[in-house]
Amino acid sequence: MLQLFFAVAFSAVPLTLYVPPIRSLNLFVETIETLLRQSTEYTVRLYPRIRLACSRILAYVLRIRNLIP
């Protein structure tokens, strides 16, 4: 059991390299918030168009499927 504990502990150590330090975490969070804010504005405008395109493609596929026996 002790060997398992050490194996898990030492395998998790490299993962700490991917976590940014606390002093730069605020800049990281601010950047992510800005990115999400900008992408949501774009997505809100784009979403109805994507829905319309998908519904047209689905209607076309279903129409073609009903024509071919």
Buried (B, 14 or more C-beta within 10 A) or exposed (E): EEEEEEEEEEEEEEEEEEEEEEEEEEEEEEEEEEEEEEEEEEEEEEEEEEEEEEEEEEEEEEEEEEEEE
